[in-house]
Amino acid sequence: MSSRSARRVRRAAESSCAFTSSSGRIVALTLATLLLLLAGAGSLVASDGDSGGPGVQAETFTLDNGMKFLLVERPEMATVAAAWVAHVGSANERPGITGMAHLFEHMMFKGTRTIGTDDAERDLQIIDEQEAIQDQIRSIYRDLRAKARRGEIEDPYAAENRTPEMLELAKEFDALVEEQRDIMIKDQLDQIYTENGAAALNAFTTNDMTVYINMVPANKIELWFWLESDRLMNPVFREFYTERDVVHEERRMRTEATPTGEFDEQFDAMFWQSHPYSWPTIGWPSDLQVISKSQADEFYDLYYAPNNLTGILVGNFDSTEMKDLATRYFGRLERGDDPPDVVTLEMEQLAEKRMRAECDCQPQIQIRYHTPAFAHRDEYVLDVIADLLNGRTGRLHRAMVEGEEIASQASAFNNADKYAGSFTFTAEAKGEATPADLERVWGEVVDRLKNELVDERELQKVKNLFKADAYRRLESPFFMMFQLALYEGLGDWNYLNTLADRIDAVTAEDVQRVMNTYFEPSNRLVGHYFRKAGTEARPMPPELEALPPEVRTQVTQQLEQVRAIEDAAMLRQVLGQLEAAGGQVPEEMRPAMELLRKAASERLEELESNAAGEEEGS
């Protein structure tokens, strides 16, 4: 798998928010996330033959309201891989509402006026009453923040600082939550899809986009048009504030409960000086405390208008019929104002930045450089550079893992987002090696690429591997849909058709020029991670040793999340999804899937044993 493919799959898996039930429980692992992570990493063995460039013939059309559609017919399939892209991500937020785009990813599963409740009128009344109470709570929080600024209290959001009035308001609010739950039909959207044979209902949010995905039987595609247009036209953001709390828990599991999560978040904030990429997709905790539903309504009206959406279908259908269905269902949506563009540019970095961290982790290093945005001419060269560095025959493995034997793994990836890019090198120390040792050898690798032209055979091998991988990633309708959605969200789906040729045009001189342009100390942030005193190294599970670093890291994080789940029902759902996904991942990925399944089973057994013990004790 090319470094580009692995990194984009990993980022989507990291960003992907699992379907969240109306009871507020997070399903930490989902079928879609696992398929993106494991099946996407399946093309690890590439041939050295010349494959030529892949291509996707997508039919495009735009409705009168501005909604765009991409259609790719695959008549040999029995299903349709469906998605729609909202061209909004965390970069479209501002301080005070960070995490809003990701919160909407949750809210879009809450239902509509006809889905998710058996008393629509009372449901809407309850939402209005809840908002009135939350307005009063926000007013109290304003006073508490003022006290914190004056030093009268430490944390305005700490439980011990809640006023008697706030506690009483919370009781009133909780009573409304319980009343609303009595008239809710939990997870009805998911139930309708499942009963009709659909699967992989999910979504993910990145810096630049929010994508909603599904796999639907070909004879049920009209159901997709109705359900998806209905949740865009008649959304009801029930349990808005409860879901805000769910995001807090998701943040804890994804960021705070992982060994380097909070440091990685700080690393991002240090790297971006002026750009909105500096805040996390999941949002800052203080913002999540006070985001209001009225702010969410404004955000939705602006960014979820049809003129800011793209629908994508890949599978067994007739394009003429799809156009008619799109017009009938999505054509009902009213066009909105054109959303503003992201205008804040990243300031030029003038001096090297450094971060030193201590964590419950193996000593490691991360070095990141500022690079161009998506589809810039140098992005293709940076992709080639990453592939020159990666893999068992790549320069990093030869220099650090086999050569000086100072790293257990080392990798590099180019990440070109819609508005700006970055290139990152990471490595994990082996034995007594230190981050400084890793940095020294990285410098030697960089200097050689700056001063010596890459051998043509080495360069051509990288290109051949890239093209072979590009073909394989188009074999599955699901992953074709995923790539179309991803590149459309970044700015141009047709990038998929031009990428191989642009890579093939990269020369050794291009590589040397780009290395000398971006890989300077003044343009980078260096992070050294040391093992915290008193902690011991956790051995790498043998099932993960053969996986590429990008996949190994993500599976390890998912293992930590599974082991932290406190809800037995959630674990049963996770196990069901793992079993359903097991037959769809490549053979080399199945040990990792089995490791996740085993961890979930053991955690479920532990929770059930604890519950049985408590019952006996009572």
C-alpha positions, 0 to 999 in steps of 0.5 A, spaced: 500 500 500 502 506 498 504 511 503 498 516 500 493 510 501 495 508 508 495 515 511 488 517 508 485 511 510 488 511 517 486 519 517 479 517 515 479 511 520 481 516 526 476 521 524 471 516 523 465 517 528 462 511 530 454 511 529 452 513 536 445 511 539 440 515 542 442 512 548 448 516 548 453 510 547 459 510 543 460 504 538 468 505 538 469 500 533 464 500 527 464 496 520 465 502 516 471 504 520 474 497 520 473 496 513 477 502 511 482 501 516 484 493 515 481 492 508 484 499 505 491 496 508 490 489 504 494 491 498 500 491 501 504 486 496 505 490 490 508 487 483 513 491 480 510 490 473 508 497 469 500 497 470 499 504 467 494 509 470 487 507 473 481 511 471 474 512 473 468 514 468 463 518 473 457 521 470 456 528 473 450 532 474 447 538 478 440 539 480 437 546 480 438 547 487 446 546 486 447 539 489 452 535 485 452 528 483 457 523 481 455 516 478 459 510 477 455 504 474 458 497 476 452 492 473 456 486 476 454 488 483 448 486 487 449 493 491 450 500 491 456 504 495 452 510 497 455 517 500 454 524 500 459 529 502 458 535 506 463 540 504 464 542 511 469 540 516 473 543 522 477 548 518 470 551 517 469 553 525 471 558 529 474 559 536 467 558 541 464 553 536 470 548 535 467 541 534 461 543 531 462 539 524 464 533 528 458 534 533 453 534 526 456 528 524 452 525 531 446 529 530 445 527 523 443 520 526 438 522 530 432 522 526 427 527 522 420 529 524 417 522 521 423 518 524 425 517 531 419 519 535 412 517 535 410 524 538 413 529 533 409 535 536 411 533 543 418 532 541 419 539 538 416 542 544 421 538 549 426 541 544 424 548 545 423 547 553 430 544 553 433 550 549 430 555 554 433 551 560 440 551 557 440 559 555 439 560 563 445 555 564 449 558 559 448 565 563 451 562 569 457 559 566 458 566 563 459 568 571 463 562 573 468 564 567 468 571 570 470 568 577 475 563 574 479 569 570 479 573 577 482 567 580 476 566 585 475 559 582 479 554 578 475 551 573 468 554 571 466 547 569 468 543 575 462 540 578 464 543 585 463 550 582 456 549 580 451 553 583 444 551 587 440 554 581 444 550 576 443 544 579 436 545 580 436 547 572 439 540 571 434 537 574 429 540 570 433 539 564 434 531 566 426 530 567 425 533 559 430 528 557 427 522 560 420 524 557 423 525 550 426 518 551 419 515 552 417 518 546 423 516 542 424 510 537 431 509 538 436 508 532 430 507 528 434 510 522 439 504 522 433 499 524 430 501 517 436 500 513 438 494 517 431 491 516 432 492 508 439 489 507 443 495 508 450 495 512 455 500 513 451 506 515 457 511 518 460 517 517 466 521 518 469 528 519 476 531 517 479 538 517 475 539 510 469 535 510 463 530 513 462 524 509 456 519 510 456 512 507 452 506 506 452 500 502 445 498 500 442 493 496 441 495 488 433 494 489 433 498 495 436 504 492 430 509 492 430 507 500 436 511 500 434 517 496 428 518 501 431 517 507 437 521 506 433 527 503 429 526 509 434 527 514 437 533 510 430 536 509 427 535 516 432 534 521 430 534 528 436 535 533 433 531 539 438 529 545 443 535 542 446 536 549 446 529 551 450 528 545 454 533 546 456 529 553 457 523 548 462 527 544 466 529 551 466 521 552 469 520 545 474 525 546 476 521 552 477 515 549 480 517 543 485 522 545 485 523 553 485 515 554 491 514 549 498 514 551 500 520 546 493 523 544 493 529 548 501 530 546 499 529 538 493 534 539 498 539 542 503 538 536 498 540 531 496 546 535 504 548 535 505 546 528 499 551 525 500 558 527 494 561 524 491 556 520 484 553 523 487 546 522 490 548 529 484 545 533 482 538 533 476 535 529 473 533 535 473 540 538 476 543 545 473 541 551 471 548 553 467 549 547 463 543 547 461 545 554 457 551 551 455 550 544 448 552 543 443 548 539 441 555 536 449 556 533 448 549 531 442 551 527 445 556 524 451 552 522 447 547 519 443 552 515 449 554 512 453 548 511 448 543 509 444 546 504 444 542 497 449 547 494 454 545 499 453 537 498 455 532 493 452 525 492 456 519 490 453 512 488 457 506 485 454 500 483 448 496 480 443 502 477 441 505 471 444 512 471 437 515 468 433 512 473 438 515 479 437 522 476 430 522 476 430 519 483 435 525 485 431 530 482 424 527 486 428 527 492 434 531 493 431 536 489 426 538 494 431 541 498 432 549 498 438 552 495 442 556 501 447 562 501 454 560 498 458 558 505 464 563 506 471 560 503 477 559 509 481 565 508 486 565 513 493 562 510 498 559 515 504 564 516 510 562 514 514 559 519 521 563 521 524 558 526 524 551 528 519 549 533 521 543 538 516 539 543 519 534 549 514 530 552 514 524 557 508 519 556 507 511 557 510 509 551 516 507 547 521 513 546 519 516 539 520 522 534 515 526 530 518 531 525 513 535 521 514 540 515 510 545 512 508 543 505 503 545 499 495 543 499 491 538 495 493 538 488 499 543 488 504 540 483 509 539 488 504 534 492 505 529 487 513 529 488 512 529 496 508 523 495 514 520 491 518 522 496 514 518 501 514 512 497 522 512 497 522 512 504 517 507 506 516 500 506 521 494 507 526 496 501 525 504 503 530 508 505 528 509 512 527 501 513 534 500 510 537 506 515 534 505 521 531 498 522 536 494 518 542 499 518 543 502 525 538 498 528 535 504 532 528 503 530 523 498 531 519 502 525 520 508 521 515 511 516 513 518 512 507 520 509 505 526 505 498 529 507 495 534 503 489 537 505 484 542 502 487 549 504 494 547 506 499 540 507 504 537 511 509 532 511 511 528 517 516 523 519 515 518 525 519 513 528 519 508 534 526 507 538 529 500 539 533 498 545 537 503 548 536 508 542 533 515 543 529 520 539 536 524 538 539 518 535 533 517 530 533 525 529 540 524 527 539 518 522 533 522 519 538 528 518 542 523 514 537 521 510 534 528 508 541 530 506 542 525 501 536 526 498 538 533 497 544 532 495 544 526 490 539 524 485 535 518 486 537 512 481 532 512 476 531 504 477 529 506 484 524 511 482 521 507 477 520 502 482 516 506 486 512 509 480 510 502 478 508 500 485 504 506 486 500 505 479 499 497 481 496 499 488 492 505 484 488 499 480 487 495 486 484 500 490 479 501 484 476 494 484 472 494 490 465 499 489 466 501 496 473 503 496 472 507 489 466 510 493 470 512 499 476 515 494 471 519 490 468 522 496 475 523 499 477 527 493 471 530 492 471 533 499 478 535 498 476 539 491 476 535 485 474 527 484 477 527 478 484 527 481 483 520 482 484 519 474 490 524 473 494 522 479 497 516 476 500 520 470 502 526 475 506 521 479 509 518 473 511 525 470 516 526 477 523 526 475 529 525 480 530 533 479 523 534 482 525 530 488 531 534 489 528 540 488 522 539 493 527 536 498 531 543 498 525 547 498 521 544 504 525 540 508 529 545 512 530 546 520 526 553 520 520 549 516 519 544 521 516 542 528 520 536 532 517 532 537 521 528 542 517 523 546 520 519 552 518 514 556 515 517 563 518 514 569 515 509 573 512 506 566 513 500 563 513 498 555 507 494 553 510 488 548 507 489 541 502 483 540 505 478 535 499 479 531 501 486 529 508 485 528 507 484 520 502 490 519 505 497 516 506 502 522 500 506 520 495 500 521 499 498 527 498 504 530 491 505 529 489 498 531 493 499 537 489 505 539 482 501 537 485 496 542 485 501 548 478 504 546 475 497 546 479 495 553 476 502 556 468 500 554 464 500 560 457 498 557 456 490 555 451 492 550 456 496 546 461 491 546 456 486 544 454 490 538 462 491 537 463 483 536 457 483 532 460 488 527 467 485 527 464 478 526 460 481 520 467 484 517 471 478 518 470 475 512 471 482 508 478 483 510 484 480 506 487 474 509 494 478 512 489 483 516 485 477 519 490 476 525 489 484 527 481 483 526 482 477 531 486 480 536 480 486 536 475 480 537 479 477 542 480 483 546 472 485 546 470 478 548 475 478 554 472 485 556 465 483 555 466 477 559 470 481 565 464 486 565 459 480 565 463 477 571 463 484 575 455 485 574 454 477 576 458 479 582 454 485 584 448 481 583 450 476 588 453 481 593 446 485 593 
